[in-house]
Amino acid sequence: MMPCKMFTFTVLFILVRVVCTQECSTCQCCADGYHPKCSSRGYCNNGCIDGYYGAKCNYKCTSHNCLRCHRRHGNICLKCTFGYYLNNYNCFDCRPQCQSCSSYGCNSCYDGYWGNPCDTKCAQNCVSCSKSDGKCLFCASGYFFHDGKCITCDIHCAVCGTRGCTSCHDGYWGSSCDKNCAQNCASCSKSDGYCLSCRSGHYLNNTFCYACGIHCSSCESTGCQDCLNGRWGGTCEKCCLQRCSESKCEQSNGYCLSCVPGYWGNKCEQSCRHHCLACNKSSGECISCKHGYWRHLCTACGSRCKVCNQINGCSDVGNTSEKQTTLTAALGGGLGGGFMALIILAIIAMLWFHNRRRSNTEHNDLRHNDSLHEAQGDYTTVDANLRGVELNDLRYETLKGTDVHTMDQTTDYSNVSEKVNDNNTYQNVLGGSLSD
């Protein structure tokens, strides 16, 4: 009974194996090629498609993850599926460290691994190594390759290359950046230590750093760019002149930016003209005059000027003489010699007035003399008339005392008429004198 059961089990196992392995019907899994795919008996003339083997290619390869197997032996793999590599006719899974995997093995590894299956780590601090022998190709950051090993760079190294430190941090120099730069030097040459830039408050001069000074308000690598108020010079060591307005002057030469009122010039060494309150720094031309003076020369407006304008002069005067005086002053100022012109005009006017007065005096004296002569003539006439009247009065009194009847016939009566006539003449003279 038992032998019969064993036989039955063996037959069933063979049938199941045959069914599982035979997945292709006749000529269905034959490969295309030069010859016909299969013969009349079902033999595949050009071989099998991937994954099958046998004379009629009706059996599936038995090796795991095998893409192509031997035509007669299904357990001998010739090529593996993607992600597996062939080793001793068997397919093995490529490791996660394998960057590129083929049927024949791992072509390249990820950084840090080497070997055919990329299962070996590179040396310490080595980023990438040779896949075949594990020699380091690139070191990790902060390390450089030396004698087949990765050596750490100094902490002051800014850029560490494959052959050493290529750049140092500020303040250090040398092949491994282990040397300090000079005092007050911010950065220096890696090869010789010559200073390239200075620290704050210092400037570079011939590879050395010098302090800008306490009076410098803005210090750059080339020197002091701006001084505090009242200072000038390369390091602001000099003081501005007292006549500089607000104690401000040029840093390079000490010239005043502006002057205090009353002075002009590069260093405000020139005084403004008389009566000028403020003048142009470059030309000295007056900008503002004292009250009562005008224009660039600060010409006086005159004592009788009510309104003195700084630009146009006197704009309101009391009378014509004042206007003439203002006009004369303006003309004198316009000619550039107002003061001397006024003196000359005054002298000429005095001479003219003196001559005029002298001429008038002489003329009046002549008229006075003529009047005196006329008066003397009138006086002589009046005196003669008065004497005649007195004589007639005397005769009249004589006649009055004499009796007419007793008068001699020889008496000259013409004297009486002369007396009367003389009396009329006297009245006429008196009347003329009174009327005169």
CORPE-V738505 format. One record per residue. N is the residue number from 1. PHI is phi in whole degrees, 0 to 359 (none if undefined). BURIAL is I if it has 9 or more other C-alpha atoms within 8 Angstrom, else O. D_LAST is the distance of its C-alpha to the last C-alpha in Angstrom with 2 decimals. Layout:
N PHI BURIAL D_LAST
N PHI BURIAL D_LAST
This chain:
1 none O 210.60
2 293 O 208.09
3 299 O 208.49
4 294 O 207.83
5 294 O 204.58
6 296 O 203.40
7 296 O 204.06
8 298 O 202.17
9 296 O 199.12
10 296 O 199.13
11 297 O 199.22
12 298 O 196.34
13 296 O 194.23
14 295 O 194.85
15 295 O 193.96
16 298 O 190.71
17 296 O 189.76
18 295 O 190.52
19 296 O 188.49
20 292 O 185.50
21 273 I 185.51
22 268 I 186.20
23 252 I 182.92
24 245 I 183.06
25 278 O 185.53
26 300 O 187.12
27 66 I 184.64
28 287 O 181.65
29 255 I 180.48
30 284 I 181.31
31 279 I 178.47
32 284 O 177.32
33 182 O 178.02
34 291 O 179.63
35 271 O 182.98
36 301 I 183.67
37 302 I 182.76
38 210 I 186.37
39 274 I 189.90
40 294 O 192.33
41 266 O 193.58
42 95 I 190.10
43 281 I 189.47
44 278 I 185.81
45 285 I 185.61
46 255 I 182.02
47 94 I 182.11
48 254 I 180.58
49 286 I 177.12
50 302 O 175.37
51 96 I 177.10
52 228 I 180.60
53 211 I 183.71
54 109 I 187.34
55 298 I 189.11
56 257 I 187.80
57 54 I 184.59
58 251 I 185.49
59 237 I 185.01
60 274 I 181.76
61 301 I 180.98
62 266 O 182.09
63 288 I 179.75
64 291 O 176.73
65 58 O 173.29
66 264 I 174.99
67 272 I 173.48
68 218 I 176.27
69 237 I 179.77
70 296 I 182.87
71 294 I 184.72
72 261 O 187.98
73 237 I 186.83
74 289 I 184.26
75 266 I 183.69
76 257 I 182.50
77 273 I 178.75
78 253 I 177.11
79 207 I 173.54
80 261 I 171.72
81 286 I 169.27
82 298 O 165.50
83 93 I 164.74
84 227 I 168.12
85 233 I 169.43
86 270 I 172.97
87 213 I 174.95
88 59 O 178.70
89 64 O 178.94
90 236 I 177.38
91 259 I 173.84
92 239 O 171.68
93 289 O 168.35
94 290 I 165.33
95 287 O 163.50
96 298 O 159.97
97 282 I 158.80
98 278 I 159.84
99 277 I 156.85
100 222 O 158.88
101 243 I 162.55
102 234 I 165.10
103 295 I 168.84
104 261 I 169.45
105 135 I 167.37
106 277 I 163.81
107 281 I 161.66
108 212 I 158.68
109 250 I 157.88
110 289 I 154.81
111 305 O 152.87
112 99 I 154.78
113 226 I 158.32
114 208 I 160.81
115 104 I 164.42
116 296 I 166.12
117 270 I 165.80
118 56 I 162.51
119 252 I 164.06
120 244 O 163.09
121 280 O 159.74
122 288 I 157.70
123 297 I 157.17
124 300 O 154.73
125 66 O 150.99
126 261 I 152.06
127 278 I 150.48
128 222 I 152.54
129 226 I 155.77
130 293 I 158.25
131 293 I 160.57
132 276 O 163.57
133 236 O 163.43
134 81 I 160.65
135 291 I 158.50
136 290 I 154.90
137 253 I 152.36
138 221 I 149.18
139 266 I 148.33
140 290 I 146.56
141 300 O 142.84
142 93 I 142.27
143 227 I 145.36
144 227 I 146.12
145 278 I 149.41
146 208 O 151.07
147 54 O 154.75
148 76 O 155.74
149 233 I 154.12
150 263 I 150.80
151 257 O 148.91
152 290 O 146.01
153 277 I 142.47
154 295 I 140.36
155 295 O 138.21
156 268 I 135.06
157 277 I 136.14
158 275 I 133.94
159 230 I 136.07
160 253 I 139.76
161 268 I 141.40
162 293 I 145.01
163 244 O 144.94
164 135 I 142.71
165 284 I 139.17
166 258 I 136.63
167 208 I 133.45
168 256 I 132.54
169 289 I 130.40
170 304 O 126.99
171 98 I 127.32
172 225 I 130.81
173 207 I 132.38
174 113 I 135.75
175 297 I 138.75
176 247 I 139.57
177 57 I 136.00
178 251 I 137.06
179 246 O 134.28
180 272 O 130.81
181 289 I 127.60
182 295 O 125.27
183 300 O 123.04
184 66 O 120.16
185 265 I 121.64
186 280 I 122.06
187 214 I 124.28
188 221 I 125.90
189 293 I 128.11
190 294 I 131.70
191 275 O 133.13
192 237 O 131.18
193 82 I 129.07
194 295 O 125.67
195 291 I 122.93
196 251 I 121.55
197 210 I 119.20
198 252 I 117.88
199 285 I 117.68
200 301 O 114.53
201 89 I 111.86
202 225 I 113.17
203 228 I 112.68
204 267 I 115.03
205 214 O 114.52
206 57 O 117.35
207 66 O 120.04
208 239 O 118.91
209 256 I 116.94
210 236 O 113.90
211 287 O 111.93
212 287 I 108.48
213 106 I 107.12
214 285 O 105.84
215 267 I 102.29
216 268 I 103.49
217 265 I 102.98
218 217 O 104.89
219 247 I 107.80
220 240 I 109.87
221 296 I 112.72
222 269 O 110.36
223 135 I 108.21
224 287 I 105.36
225 266 I 103.28
226 205 I 100.55
227 259 I 99.37
228 291 I 98.07
229 304 O 94.30
230 92 I 93.07
231 233 I 96.02
232 205 I 96.79
233 115 I 99.50
234 301 I 103.05
235 243 I 104.26
236 59 I 100.84
237 271 I 101.02
238 253 O 97.36
239 260 O 94.26
240 289 I 91.13
241 292 I 87.85
242 293 O 85.70
243 278 I 82.74
244 286 I 84.92
245 296 I 83.91
246 57 O 86.67
247 57 I 88.70
248 249 I 89.89
249 211 I 90.62
250 294 I 92.87
251 291 I 96.47
252 281 O 97.12
253 232 O 94.17
254 81 I 92.23
255 294 O 89.04
256 291 I 86.91
257 288 I 86.94
258 205 I 83.38
259 255 I 81.00
260 290 I 79.34
261 305 O 75.56
262 103 I 73.61
263 222 I 76.35
264 208 I 77.94
265 113 I 80.70
266 302 I 84.50
267 247 I 84.87
268 56 I 81.34
269 269 I 80.59
270 262 O 77.09
271 270 O 74.02
272 294 I 71.56
273 297 O 68.05
274 299 O 65.31
275 70 O 64.18
276 261 I 67.27
277 275 I 69.58
278 213 I 72.39
279 225 I 73.11
280 296 I 75.78
281 295 I 79.01
282 271 O 79.73
283 257 O 76.35
284 81 I 74.15
285 294 I 71.55
286 291 I 69.63
287 257 I 70.61
288 220 I 68.60
289 256 I 65.40
290 292 I 63.84
291 296 O 61.22
292 99 O 57.92
293 228 I 59.64
294 212 I 61.10
295 65 I 63.25
296 294 O 66.09
297 267 I 63.91
298 55 I 62.43
299 284 I 58.80
300 290 O 56.20
301 281 I 54.37
302 111 I 51.20
303 290 O 49.88
304 268 O 47.81
305 282 I 50.87
306 278 I 52.12
307 234 O 55.44
308 251 I 57.19
309 268 I 60.19
310 296 I 63.01
311 258 O 63.41
312 259 I 60.05
313 84 I 57.68
314 285 I 54.54
315 253 I 54.71
316 208 O 51.77
317 239 I 48.41
318 281 I 45.23
319 210 O 42.56
320 295 O 42.23
321 298 O 41.92
322 294 I 45.24
323 298 I 46.88
324 295 O 45.71
325 297 I 47.10
326 297 I 50.38
327 296 O 50.60
328 297 I 50.09
329 294 I 52.79
330 295 I 55.10
331 297 I 54.75
332 296 I 55.36
333 294 I 58.40
334 294 O 59.74
335 279 O 59.67
336 86 O 61.67
337 220 I 59.15
338 302 I 56.51
339 294 O 55.87
340 293 O 55.34
341 295 I 53.25
342 297 I 50.87
343 296 O 50.50
344 297 O 49.83
345 299 O 47.29
346 295 O 45.52
347 296 O 45.39
348 299 O 44.06
349 297 O 41.37
350 295 O 40.32
351 297 O 40.21
352 297 O 38.20
353 296 O 35.71
354 296 O 35.42
355 296 O 34.84
356 296 O 32.26
357 295 O 30.37
358 296 O 30.61
359 296 O 29.32
360 296 O 26.28
361 295 O 25.62
362 296 O 25.86
363 295 O 23.54
364 296 O 20.86
365 295 O 21.43
366 296 O 20.91
367 296 O 17.56
368 295 O 16.55
369 295 O 17.89
370 298 O 16.03
371 295 O 12.65
372 295 O 14.00
373 297 O 15.12
374 296 O 11.90
375 296 O 10.28
376 296 O 13.52
377 295 O 13.40
378 296 O 10.15
379 296 O 11.77
380 298 O 14.95
381 294 O 13.71
382 296 I 12.28
383 295 O 15.54
384 293 O 17.60
385 294 I 16.20
386 297 I 16.85
387 296 O 20.31
388 294 I 20.98
389 296 I 20.22
390 300 O 22.49
391 294 I 25.12
392 293 I 25.01
393 299 I 25.33
394 296 O 28.30
395 294 I 29.84
396 295 I 29.31
397 295 O 31.17
398 292 O 33.82
399 294 O 34.25
400 296 O 34.40
401 276 O 37.23
402 249 O 39.23
403 283 O 41.47
404 294 O 40.90
405 290 O 44.58
406 268 O 45.22
407 291 O 42.74
408 284 O 44.28
409 296 O 44.28
410 277 O 43.09
411 298 O 39.84
412 274 O 36.85
413 281 O 34.88
414 293 O 32.36
415 293 O 30.60
416 294 I 29.92
417 296 O 28.28
418 296 I 26.27
419 296 I 25.31
420 294 I 24.19
421 297 O 22.28
422 295 I 20.67
423 295 I 19.78
424 297 O 18.03
425 298 I 16.13
426 297 I 15.05
427 295 O 13.91
428 295 O 11.93
429 295 I 10.30
430 298 I 9.68
431 296 O 8.38
432 294 O 5.92
433 293 O 5.02
434 293 O 5.35
435 292 O 3.78
436 294 O 0.00
